[in-house]
Amino acid sequence: MAKVNPRAIPYLFLAPALSVLALTVIYPSLRAVVLSFTQFNYDITQPPRWVGLANFERLVTDLVFWQTLGNTLLYLIVVVPVLVILPLGLAILVNRSLPAIHWFRAAYYAPVVISMVVAGIAWRWLYAENGLLNQALRWLQLSESGIPWLTSTHLALWSVMAVTVWKGLGYYMVIYLAGLQSIPADLYEAAAIDGSDGWMKHIDITLPTMRPYLLLVAVISAISATKVFEEVYVMTRGGPLNSSKTIVYYVYEQAFDPTNLDVSYACTVGLALFFIILVLSLLRLKLNAPAAPL
């Protein structure tokens, strides 16, 4: 029986997973890159026609793409800081030995286990003209006609952002909670002796110690914000007037909407999204890299 090179054993164990990864991720990704240089739709009788950089030229002059890019960047600017700061405050509040504290943690985490489709439908009902939110505003006499949460070009995107924040709070809280419970209690005791108590101990001890977790949450939430889709699809379909349309929804619309079915251009937009996520990932590696010794 032939002997196996010991150096090849790890690759043999990885081969099944790498094969699946190649078929489901690597090959489709490379195929999408190739299609971005062609003109192709769902007509299987016509092969892709090479058009070079025509799709990229279209991308540069596509006003809808720049609008969706602006919506996505606004998502990043607003949602990411909230999901970095607010879950940390929740984690600090529930990181205590109090009666029934496990129920509070479960309550905060409950939105995470709810399907985004179900959550989107529920929030769409809440945002409706006769929904619970507008009914409450009328009852409090704050608004007679209600607020057009999802039908206003100025409010639709912000309303979707609120759902994203609500959905992600518990998930990032658990990440922070794991980091908080790894901080030795001796550090807080020493800080109290030096006069750092109350919220000051979190500024002096918690924030510096939690820096890797803060960076992790910032990058994960940033990547998630650039890829937001379900909320937009369920609640607004990108409207009104593209005011809540994001890049991922634009890719879906170009590839699968019956009025478009432009797979090549969808791949081009997806390639632009890939470079945005690549930049965020490289930024995370740069920020998380250990400092060089003096």
Phi and psi restraints in degrees (value plus and minus 20) as a CYANA .aco file:
   2 ALA   PHI     -88.5   -48.5
   2 ALA   PSI     121.2   161.2
   3 LYS   PHI    -102.7   -62.7
   3 LYS   PSI     124.6   164.6
   4 VAL   PHI    -117.0   -77.0
   4 VAL   PSI     112.2   152.2
   5 ASN   PHI     -80.1   -40.1
   5 ASN   PSI     105.5   145.5
   6 PRO   PHI     -75.9   -35.9
   6 PRO   PSI     -50.7   -10.7
   7 ARG   PHI     -89.7   -49.7
   7 ARG   PSI     -41.7    -1.7
   8 ALA   PHI    -107.7   -67.7
   8 ALA   PSI     -33.0     7.0
   9 ILE   PHI     -80.0   -40.0
   9 ILE   PSI     -66.4   -26.4
  10 PRO   PHI     -78.8   -38.8
  10 PRO   PSI     -57.7   -17.7
  11 TYR   PHI     -90.5   -50.5
  11 TYR   PSI     -50.1   -10.1
  12 LEU   PHI     -87.2   -47.2
  12 LEU   PSI     -59.3   -19.3
  13 PHE   PHI     -87.2   -47.2
  13 PHE   PSI     -53.6   -13.6
  14 LEU   PHI    -101.8   -61.8
  14 LEU   PSI     -34.8     5.2
  15 ALA   PHI     -76.7   -36.7
  15 ALA   PSI     -66.8   -26.8
  16 PRO   PHI     -79.5   -39.5
  16 PRO   PSI     -65.6   -25.6
  17 ALA   PHI     -86.9   -46.9
  17 ALA   PSI     -59.9   -19.9
  18 LEU   PHI     -85.5   -45.5
  18 LEU   PSI     -54.1   -14.1
  19 SER   PHI     -84.5   -44.5
  19 SER   PSI     -65.8   -25.8
  20 VAL   PHI     -83.1   -43.1
  20 VAL   PSI     -61.9   -21.9
  21 LEU   PHI     -82.7   -42.7
  21 LEU   PSI     -60.3   -20.3
  22 ALA   PHI     -84.9   -44.9
  22 ALA   PSI     -59.3   -19.3
  23 LEU   PHI     -95.3   -55.3
  23 LEU   PSI     -52.9   -12.9
  24 THR   PHI    -121.1   -81.1
  24 THR   PSI     -40.1    -0.1
  25 VAL   PHI    -143.8  -103.8
  25 VAL   PSI     -76.4   -36.4
  26 ILE   PHI     -86.5   -46.5
  26 ILE   PSI     -71.7   -31.7
  27 TYR   PHI     -83.1   -43.1
  27 TYR   PSI     -66.7   -26.7
  28 PRO   PHI     -79.4   -39.4
  28 PRO   PSI     -56.0   -16.0
  29 SER   PHI     -86.3   -46.3
  29 SER   PSI     -66.1   -26.1
  30 LEU   PHI     -84.2   -44.2
  30 LEU   PSI     -58.1   -18.1
  31 ARG   PHI     -83.4   -43.4
  31 ARG   PSI     -58.6   -18.6
  32 ALA   PHI     -85.3   -45.3
  32 ALA   PSI     -58.1   -18.1
  33 VAL   PHI     -82.4   -42.4
  33 VAL   PSI     -63.9   -23.9
  34 VAL   PHI     -84.1   -44.1
  34 VAL   PSI     -63.0   -23.0
  35 LEU   PHI     -85.3   -45.3
  35 LEU   PSI     -45.3    -5.3
  36 SER   PHI     -86.8   -46.8
  36 SER   PSI     -35.9     4.1
  37 PHE   PHI    -120.8   -80.8
  37 PHE   PSI      -7.5    32.5
  38 THR   PHI    -147.5  -107.5
  38 THR   PSI     154.8   194.8
  39 GLN   PHI    -135.0   -95.0
  39 GLN   PSI      95.8   135.8
  40 PHE   PHI    -170.3  -130.3
  40 PHE   PSI     117.8   157.8
  41 ASN   PHI    -148.5  -108.5
  41 ASN   PSI    -181.8  -141.8
  42 TYR   PHI    -106.8   -66.8
  42 TYR   PSI      -7.6    32.4
  43 ASP   PHI     -98.9   -58.9
  43 ASP   PSI      81.7   121.7
  44 ILE   PHI     -91.6   -51.6
  44 ILE   PSI     -30.6     9.4
  45 THR   PHI    -102.1   -62.1
  45 THR   PSI     -33.0     7.0
  46 GLN   PHI    -135.0   -95.0
  46 GLN   PSI     102.6   142.6
  47 PRO   PHI     -92.0   -52.0
  47 PRO   PSI     141.3   181.3
  48 PRO   PHI     -78.4   -38.4
  48 PRO   PSI     116.5   156.5
  49 ARG   PHI    -125.0   -85.0
  49 ARG   PSI     104.9   144.9
  50 TRP   PHI     -88.1   -48.1
  50 TRP   PSI     105.5   145.5
  51 VAL   PHI    -145.3  -105.3
  51 VAL   PSI     -14.7    25.3
  52 GLY   PHI      46.9    86.9
  52 GLY   PSI    -146.9  -106.9
  53 LEU   PHI    -114.4   -74.4
  53 LEU   PSI      -3.6    36.4
  54 ALA   PHI     -81.2   -41.2
  54 ALA   PSI     -59.7   -19.7
  55 ASN   PHI     -86.7   -46.7
  55 ASN   PSI     -55.8   -15.8
  56 PHE   PHI     -91.9   -51.9
  56 PHE   PSI     -54.5   -14.5
  57 GLU   PHI     -84.9   -44.9
  57 GLU   PSI     -59.3   -19.3
  58 ARG   PHI     -84.1   -44.1
  58 ARG   PSI     -58.4   -18.4
  59 LEU   PHI     -82.1   -42.1
  59 LEU   PSI     -61.5   -21.5
  60 VAL   PHI     -84.5   -44.5
  60 VAL   PSI     -53.7   -13.7
  61 THR   PHI    -119.3   -79.3
  61 THR   PSI     -14.9    25.1
  62 ASP   PHI    -103.1   -63.1
  62 ASP   PSI      87.9   127.9
  63 LEU   PHI     -87.0   -47.0
  63 LEU   PSI     -53.7   -13.7
  64 VAL   PHI     -86.0   -46.0
  64 VAL   PSI     -59.7   -19.7
  65 PHE   PHI     -80.7   -40.7
  65 PHE   PSI     -65.1   -25.1
  66 TRP   PHI     -86.6   -46.6
  66 TRP   PSI     -52.3   -12.3
  67 GLN   PHI     -87.7   -47.7
  67 GLN   PSI     -63.1   -23.1
  68 THR   PHI     -87.1   -47.1
  68 THR   PSI     -54.4   -14.4
  69 LEU   PHI     -84.4   -44.4
  69 LEU   PSI     -61.3   -21.3
  70 GLY   PHI     -83.5   -43.5
  70 GLY   PSI     -59.6   -19.6
  71 ASN   PHI     -83.2   -43.2
  71 ASN   PSI     -60.5   -20.5
  72 THR   PHI     -86.6   -46.6
  72 THR   PSI     -62.1   -22.1
  73 LEU   PHI     -85.1   -45.1
  73 LEU   PSI     -58.1   -18.1
  74 LEU   PHI     -83.4   -43.4
  74 LEU   PSI     -58.7   -18.7
  75 TYR   PHI     -76.9   -36.9
  75 TYR   PSI     -64.7   -24.7
  76 LEU   PHI     -83.0   -43.0
  76 LEU   PSI     -67.2   -27.2
  77 ILE   PHI     -85.4   -45.4
  77 ILE   PSI     -54.4   -14.4
  78 VAL   PHI    -111.9   -71.9
  78 VAL   PSI     -70.6   -30.6
  79 VAL   PHI     -92.8   -52.8
  79 VAL   PSI     -61.5   -21.5
  80 VAL   PHI     -82.2   -42.2
  80 VAL   PSI     -71.1   -31.1
  81 PRO   PHI     -78.2   -38.2
  81 PRO   PSI     -57.8   -17.8
  82 VAL   PHI     -84.8   -44.8
  82 VAL   PSI     -62.6   -22.6
  83 LEU   PHI     -97.1   -57.1
  83 LEU   PSI     -29.9    10.1
  84 VAL   PHI    -109.0   -69.0
  84 VAL   PSI     -59.2   -19.2
  85 ILE   PHI    -110.0   -70.0
  85 ILE   PSI     -70.6   -30.6
  86 LEU   PHI     -82.5   -42.5
  86 LEU   PSI     -65.1   -25.1
  87 PRO   PHI     -82.2   -42.2
  87 PRO   PSI     -50.7   -10.7
  88 LEU   PHI     -84.7   -44.7
  88 LEU   PSI     -60.8   -20.8
  89 GLY   PHI     -83.4   -43.4
  89 GLY   PSI     -61.0   -21.0
  90 LEU   PHI     -83.9   -43.9
  90 LEU   PSI     -61.2   -21.2
  91 ALA   PHI     -82.8   -42.8
  91 ALA   PSI     -59.4   -19.4
  92 ILE   PHI     -85.0   -45.0
  92 ILE   PSI     -58.1   -18.1
  93 LEU   PHI     -87.8   -47.8
  93 LEU   PSI     -58.3   -18.3
  94 VAL   PHI    -112.7   -72.7
  94 VAL   PSI     -20.6    19.4
  95 ASN   PHI    -106.8   -66.8
  95 ASN   PSI      37.8    77.8
  96 ARG   PHI    -160.0  -120.0
  96 ARG   PSI     136.4   176.4
  97 SER   PHI    -114.7   -74.7
  97 SER   PSI      61.3   101.3
  98 LEU   PHI    -139.8   -99.8
  98 LEU   PSI     136.8   176.8
  99 PRO   PHI     -80.6   -40.6
  99 PRO   PSI     115.3   155.3
 100 ALA   PHI      42.4    82.4
 100 ALA   PSI       2.7    42.7
 101 ILE   PHI     -85.6   -45.6
 101 ILE   PSI     -47.9    -7.9
 102 HIS   PHI     -85.5   -45.5
 102 HIS   PSI     -51.5   -11.5
 103 TRP   PHI     -89.1   -49.1
 103 TRP   PSI     -57.3   -17.3
 104 PHE   PHI     -85.7   -45.7
 104 PHE   PSI     -61.5   -21.5
 105 ARG   PHI     -82.7   -42.7
 105 ARG   PSI     -62.3   -22.3
 106 ALA   PHI     -85.0   -45.0
 106 ALA   PSI     -57.6   -17.6
 107 ALA   PHI     -85.2   -45.2
 107 ALA   PSI     -61.5   -21.5
 108 TYR   PHI     -88.5   -48.5
 108 TYR   PSI     -50.8   -10.8
 109 TYR   PHI    -106.4   -66.4
 109 TYR   PSI     -35.2     4.8
 110 ALA   PHI     -73.9   -33.9
 110 ALA   PSI     -62.7   -22.7
 111 PRO   PHI     -79.1   -39.1
 111 PRO   PSI     -44.8    -4.8
 112 VAL   PHI     -86.3   -46.3
 112 VAL   PSI     -58.1   -18.1
 113 VAL   PHI    -102.8   -62.8
 113 VAL   PSI     -27.7    12.3
 114 ILE   PHI    -100.9   -60.9
 114 ILE   PSI     115.1   155.1
 115 SER   PHI     -78.7   -38.7
 115 SER   PSI     120.4   160.4
 116 MET   PHI     -83.1   -43.1
 116 MET   PSI     -51.8   -11.8
 117 VAL   PHI     -85.6   -45.6
 117 VAL   PSI     -65.9   -25.9
 118 VAL   PHI     -84.0   -44.0
 118 VAL   PSI     -64.1   -24.1
 119 ALA   PHI     -83.1   -43.1
 119 ALA   PSI     -60.9   -20.9
 120 GLY   PHI     -83.3   -43.3
 120 GLY   PSI     -62.3   -22.3
 121 ILE   PHI     -84.2   -44.2
 121 ILE   PSI     -62.7   -22.7
 122 ALA   PHI     -82.4   -42.4
 122 ALA   PSI     -64.8   -24.8
 123 TRP   PHI     -89.4   -49.4
 123 TRP   PSI     -51.4   -11.4
 124 ARG   PHI     -83.7   -43.7
 124 ARG   PSI     -57.8   -17.8
 125 TRP   PHI     -86.3   -46.3
 125 TRP   PSI     -60.0   -20.0
 126 LEU   PHI     -83.8   -43.8
 126 LEU   PSI     -57.2   -17.2
 127 TYR   PHI    -101.9   -61.9
 127 TYR   PSI     -29.0    11.0
 128 ALA   PHI     -79.9   -39.9
 128 ALA   PSI     143.7   183.7
 129 GLU   PHI     -78.2   -38.2
 129 GLU   PSI     -58.7   -18.7
 130 ASN   PHI    -127.0   -87.0
 130 ASN   PSI       4.4    44.4
 131 GLY   PHI     -96.0   -56.0
 131 GLY   PSI     158.1   198.1
 132 LEU   PHI     -82.2   -42.2
 132 LEU   PSI     -59.6   -19.6
 133 LEU   PHI     -85.4   -45.4
 133 LEU   PSI     -66.7   -26.7
 134 ASN   PHI     -89.3   -49.3
 134 ASN   PSI     -53.5   -13.5
 135 GLN   PHI     -83.1   -43.1
 135 GLN   PSI     -60.3   -20.3
 136 ALA   PHI     -85.8   -45.8
 136 ALA   PSI     -59.3   -19.3
 137 LEU   PHI     -84.5   -44.5
 137 LEU   PSI     -59.2   -19.2
 138 ARG   PHI     -87.8   -47.8
 138 ARG   PSI     -59.5   -19.5
 139 TRP   PHI     -85.0   -45.0
 139 TRP   PSI     -56.6   -16.6
 140 LEU   PHI    -103.4   -63.4
 140 LEU   PSI     -19.9    20.1
 141 GLN   PHI      39.6    79.6
 141 GLN   PSI      15.1    55.1
 142 LEU   PHI    -113.6   -73.6
 142 LEU   PSI     -41.8    -1.8
 143 SER   PHI    -175.2  -135.2
 143 SER   PSI     108.1   148.1
 144 GLU   PHI     -99.4   -59.4
 144 GLU   PSI     -60.4   -20.4
 145 SER   PHI    -119.3   -79.3
 145 SER   PSI     -23.9    16.1
 146 GLY   PHI      64.5   104.5
 146 GLY   PSI     154.9   194.9
 147 ILE   PHI    -131.8   -91.8
 147 ILE   PSI     110.6   150.6
 148 PRO   PHI     -98.3   -58.3
 148 PRO   PSI      55.5    95.5
 149 TRP   PHI     -77.4   -37.4
 149 TRP   PSI     -65.2   -25.2
 150 LEU   PHI    -127.1   -87.1
 150 LEU   PSI     -22.8    17.2
 151 THR   PHI    -132.2   -92.2
 151 THR   PSI     -17.2    22.8
 152 SER   PHI    -120.7   -80.7
 152 SER   PSI     115.4   155.4
 153 THR   PHI     -86.8   -46.8
 153 THR   PSI     -39.3     0.7
 154 HIS   PHI    -111.5   -71.5
 154 HIS   PSI     -40.7    -0.7
 155 LEU   PHI    -132.8   -92.8
 155 LEU   PSI     -39.8     0.2
 156 ALA   PHI     -79.6   -39.6
 156 ALA   PSI     -68.7   -28.7
 157 LEU   PHI     -85.1   -45.1
 157 LEU   PSI     -59.6   -19.6
 158 TRP   PHI     -86.1   -46.1
 158 TRP   PSI     -55.2   -15.2
 159 SER   PHI     -86.0   -46.0
 159 SER   PSI     -58.8   -18.8
 160 VAL   PHI     -88.0   -48.0
 160 VAL   PSI     -58.6   -18.6
 161 MET   PHI     -78.4   -38.4
 161 MET   PSI     -60.3   -20.3
 162 ALA   PHI     -80.8   -40.8
 162 ALA   PSI     -57.5   -17.5
 163 VAL   PHI     -88.1   -48.1
 163 VAL   PSI     -60.1   -20.1
 164 THR   PHI     -81.5   -41.5
 164 THR   PSI     -63.2   -23.2
 165 VAL   PHI     -84.2   -44.2
 165 VAL   PSI     -66.5   -26.5
 166 TRP   PHI     -78.8   -38.8
 166 TRP   PSI     -59.6   -19.6
 167 LYS   PHI     -92.1   -52.1
 167 LYS   PSI     -51.8   -11.8
 168 GLY   PHI    -116.2   -76.2
 168 GLY   PSI     -29.6    10.4
 169 LEU   PHI     -76.9   -36.9
 169 LEU   PSI     -70.0   -30.0
 170 GLY   PHI     -85.8   -45.8
 170 GLY   PSI     -56.5   -16.5
 171 TYR   PHI     -83.8   -43.8
 171 TYR   PSI     -69.1   -29.1
 172 TYR   PHI     -93.6   -53.6
 172 TYR   PSI     -46.8    -6.8
 173 MET   PHI     -81.6   -41.6
 173 MET   PSI     -60.7   -20.7
 174 VAL   PHI     -84.8   -44.8
 174 VAL   PSI     -59.2   -19.2
 175 ILE   PHI     -81.4   -41.4
 175 ILE   PSI     -66.3   -26.3
 176 TYR   PHI     -85.3   -45.3
 176 TYR   PSI     -57.4   -17.4
 177 LEU   PHI     -82.7   -42.7
 177 LEU   PSI     -58.6   -18.6
 178 ALA   PHI     -82.9   -42.9
 178 ALA   PSI     -59.5   -19.5
 179 GLY   PHI     -88.9   -48.9
 179 GLY   PSI     -60.2   -20.2
 180 LEU   PHI     -83.7   -43.7
 180 LEU   PSI     -58.7   -18.7
 181 GLN   PHI     -94.7   -54.7
 181 GLN   PSI     -28.8    11.2
 182 SER   PHI    -113.4   -73.4
 182 SER   PSI     -24.6    15.4
 183 ILE   PHI    -101.5   -61.5
 183 ILE   PSI     105.0   145.0
 184 PRO   PHI     -82.0   -42.0
 184 PRO   PSI     119.0   159.0
 185 ALA   PHI     -85.8   -45.8
 185 ALA   PSI     -42.7    -2.7
 186 ASP   PHI     -80.7   -40.7
 186 ASP   PSI     -52.0   -12.0
 187 LEU   PHI     -84.6   -44.6
 187 LEU   PSI     -62.3   -22.3
 188 TYR   PHI     -88.8   -48.8
 188 TYR   PSI     -56.0   -16.0
 189 GLU   PHI     -86.0   -46.0
 189 GLU   PSI     -60.4   -20.4
 190 ALA   PHI     -87.3   -47.3
 190 ALA   PSI     -57.9   -17.9
 191 ALA   PHI     -86.3   -46.3
 191 ALA   PSI     -56.1   -16.1
 192 ALA   PHI     -85.4   -45.4
 192 ALA   PSI     -57.2   -17.2
 193 ILE   PHI     -83.7   -43.7
 193 ILE   PSI     -55.3   -15.3
 194 ASP   PHI    -102.6   -62.6
 194 ASP   PSI     -16.6    23.4
 195 GLY   PHI      75.6   115.6
 195 GLY   PSI     -15.2    24.8
 196 SER   PHI    -116.1   -76.1
 196 SER   PSI      82.4   122.4
 197 ASP   PHI    -157.1  -117.1
 197 ASP   PSI     153.5   193.5
 198 GLY   PHI      46.9    86.9
 198 GLY   PSI    -159.0  -119.0
 199 TRP   PHI     -92.6   -52.6
 199 TRP   PSI     -38.9     1.1
 200 MET   PHI     -84.3   -44.3
 200 MET   PSI     -50.7   -10.7
 201 LYS   PHI     -86.5   -46.5
 201 LYS   PSI     -48.5    -8.5
 202 HIS   PHI     -94.0   -54.0
 202 HIS   PSI     -52.1   -12.1
 203 ILE   PHI     -92.0   -52.0
 203 ILE   PSI     -59.3   -19.3
 204 ASP   PHI    -102.4   -62.4
 204 ASP   PSI     -53.6   -13.6
 205 ILE   PHI    -133.0   -93.0
 205 ILE   PSI     -73.5   -33.5
 206 THR   PHI     -84.1   -44.1
 206 THR   PSI     -72.5   -32.5
 207 LEU   PHI     -81.5   -41.5
 207 LEU   PSI     -67.7   -27.7
 208 PRO   PHI     -83.2   -43.2
 208 PRO   PSI     -57.9   -17.9
 209 THR   PHI     -91.1   -51.1
 209 THR   PSI     -52.6   -12.6
 210 MET   PHI    -108.5   -68.5
 210 MET   PSI      -9.4    30.6
 211 ARG   PHI     -75.3   -35.3
 211 ARG   PSI     -65.2   -25.2
 212 PRO   PHI     -81.2   -41.2
 212 PRO   PSI     -56.0   -16.0
 213 TYR   PHI     -91.5   -51.5
 213 TYR   PSI     -56.9   -16.9
 214 LEU   PHI     -82.7   -42.7
 214 LEU   PSI     -63.1   -23.1
 215 LEU   PHI     -86.4   -46.4
 215 LEU   PSI     -59.9   -19.9
 216 LEU   PHI     -82.2   -42.2
 216 LEU   PSI     -67.8   -27.8
 217 VAL   PHI     -84.0   -44.0
 217 VAL   PSI     -59.0   -19.0
 218 ALA   PHI     -81.7   -41.7
 218 ALA   PSI     -63.7   -23.7
 219 VAL   PHI     -91.5   -51.5
 219 VAL   PSI     -64.3   -24.3
 220 ILE   PHI     -81.7   -41.7
 220 ILE   PSI     -65.1   -25.1
 221 SER   PHI     -88.4   -48.4
 221 SER   PSI     -53.3   -13.3
 222 ALA   PHI     -86.9   -46.9
 222 ALA   PSI     -64.9   -24.9
 223 ILE   PHI     -84.5   -44.5
 223 ILE   PSI     -60.9   -20.9
 224 SER   PHI     -83.9   -43.9
 224 SER   PSI     -57.3   -17.3
 225 ALA   PHI     -87.5   -47.5
 225 ALA   PSI     -55.0   -15.0
 226 THR   PHI     -92.1   -52.1
 226 THR   PSI     -41.1    -1.1
 227 LYS   PHI    -127.1   -87.1
 227 LYS   PSI      -3.3    36.7
 228 VAL   PHI     -83.3   -43.3
 228 VAL   PSI     113.1   153.1
 229 PHE   PHI    -164.5  -124.5
 229 PHE   PSI     -72.0   -32.0
 230 GLU   PHI     -78.2   -38.2
 230 GLU   PSI     -63.5   -23.5
 231 GLU   PHI     -79.7   -39.7
 231 GLU   PSI     -65.1   -25.1
 232 VAL   PHI     -86.5   -46.5
 232 VAL   PSI     -63.0   -23.0
 233 TYR   PHI     -83.5   -43.5
 233 TYR   PSI     -63.3   -23.3
 234 VAL   PHI     -97.7   -57.7
 234 VAL   PSI     -57.5   -17.5
 235 MET   PHI    -115.8   -75.8
 235 MET   PSI     -59.8   -19.8
 236 THR   PHI    -150.4  -110.4
 236 THR   PSI     -37.4     2.6
 237 ARG   PHI      34.7    74.7
 237 ARG   PSI      13.1    53.1
 238 GLY   PHI      63.5   103.5
 238 GLY   PSI     -25.8    14.2
 239 GLY   PHI    -113.3   -73.3
 239 GLY   PSI    -199.0  -159.0
 240 PRO   PHI    -101.3   -61.3
 240 PRO   PSI     123.1   163.1
 241 LEU   PHI      35.2    75.2
 241 LEU   PSI      22.3    62.3
 242 ASN   PHI      44.8    84.8
 242 ASN   PSI      -5.9    34.1
 243 SER   PHI     -90.5   -50.5
 243 SER   PSI     -41.8    -1.8
 244 SER   PHI    -137.4   -97.4
 244 SER   PSI      -5.0    35.0
 245 LYS   PHI    -101.6   -61.6
 245 LYS   PSI     110.5   150.5
 246 THR   PHI    -127.2   -87.2
 246 THR   PSI     153.7   193.7
 247 ILE   PHI     -83.7   -43.7
 247 ILE   PSI     -63.4   -23.4
 248 VAL   PHI     -84.4   -44.4
 248 VAL   PSI     -60.0   -20.0
 249 TYR   PHI     -86.0   -46.0
 249 TYR   PSI     -54.4   -14.4
 250 TYR   PHI     -86.1   -46.1
 250 TYR   PSI     -58.5   -18.5
 251 VAL   PHI     -80.9   -40.9
 251 VAL   PSI     -67.1   -27.1
 252 TYR   PHI     -79.5   -39.5
 252 TYR   PSI     -64.0   -24.0
 253 GLU   PHI     -83.6   -43.6
 253 GLU   PSI     -61.7   -21.7
 254 GLN   PHI     -89.1   -49.1
 254 GLN   PSI     -54.7   -14.7
 255 ALA   PHI    -106.5   -66.5
 255 ALA   PSI     -55.5   -15.5
 256 PHE   PHI    -140.9  -100.9
 256 PHE   PSI     -31.2     8.8
 257 ASP   PHI     -89.7   -49.7
 257 ASP   PSI     111.5   151.5
 258 PRO   PHI     -78.0   -38.0
 258 PRO   PSI     -43.4    -3.4
 259 THR   PHI    -102.5   -62.5
 259 THR   PSI     -29.8    10.2
 260 ASN   PHI    -136.9   -96.9
 260 ASN   PSI     -92.8   -52.8
 261 LEU   PHI      33.7    73.7
 261 LEU   PSI      16.9    56.9
 262 ASP   PHI    -120.3   -80.3
 262 ASP   PSI      67.0   107.0
 263 VAL   PHI     -85.2   -45.2
 263 VAL   PSI     -60.0   -20.0
 264 SER   PHI     -82.2   -42.2
 264 SER   PSI     -66.2   -26.2
 265 TYR   PHI     -88.9   -48.9
 265 TYR   PSI     -55.0   -15.0
 266 ALA   PHI     -80.8   -40.8
 266 ALA   PSI     -59.6   -19.6
 267 CYS   PHI     -85.1   -45.1
 267 CYS   PSI     -55.4   -15.4
 268 THR   PHI     -85.2   -45.2
 268 THR   PSI     -65.0   -25.0
 269 VAL   PHI     -84.3   -44.3
 269 VAL   PSI     -59.9   -19.9
 270 GLY   PHI     -83.3   -43.3
 270 GLY   PSI     -54.8   -14.8
 271 LEU   PHI     -86.5   -46.5
 271 LEU   PSI     -57.7   -17.7
 272 ALA   PHI     -83.7   -43.7
 272 ALA   PSI     -60.1   -20.1
 273 LEU   PHI     -84.0   -44.0
 273 LEU   PSI     -57.9   -17.9
 274 PHE   PHI     -79.1   -39.1
 274 PHE   PSI     -63.5   -23.5
 275 PHE   PHI     -87.9   -47.9
 275 PHE   PSI     -53.8   -13.8
 276 ILE   PHI     -84.3   -44.3
 276 ILE   PSI     -65.2   -25.2
 277 ILE   PHI     -87.5   -47.5
 277 ILE   PSI     -55.5   -15.5
 278 LEU   PHI     -81.9   -41.9
 278 LEU   PSI     -61.9   -21.9
 279 VAL   PHI     -83.2   -43.2
 279 VAL   PSI     -62.6   -22.6
 280 LEU   PHI     -83.4   -43.4
 280 LEU   PSI     -59.6   -19.6
 281 SER   PHI     -87.0   -47.0
 281 SER   PSI     -62.5   -22.5
 282 LEU   PHI     -85.4   -45.4
 282 LEU   PSI     -55.9   -15.9
 283 LEU   PHI     -84.0   -44.0
 283 LEU   PSI     -59.2   -19.2
 284 ARG   PHI     -83.9   -43.9
 284 ARG   PSI     -63.2   -23.2
 285 LEU   PHI     -83.0   -43.0
 285 LEU   PSI     -58.8   -18.8
 286 LYS   PHI     -86.4   -46.4
 286 LYS   PSI     -63.9   -23.9
 287 LEU   PHI     -90.9   -50.9
 287 LEU   PSI     -50.6   -10.6
 288 ASN   PHI    -109.8   -69.8
 288 ASN   PSI     -23.2    16.8
 289 ALA   PHI     -90.1   -50.1
 289 ALA   PSI     120.4   160.4
 290 PRO   PHI     -86.0   -46.0
 290 PRO   PSI     125.0   165.0
 291 ALA   PHI     -88.7   -48.7
 291 ALA   PSI     123.9   163.9
 292 ALA   PHI     -90.3   -50.3
 292 ALA   PSI     118.7   158.7
 293 PRO   PHI     -86.3   -46.3
 293 PRO   PSI     125.1   165.1
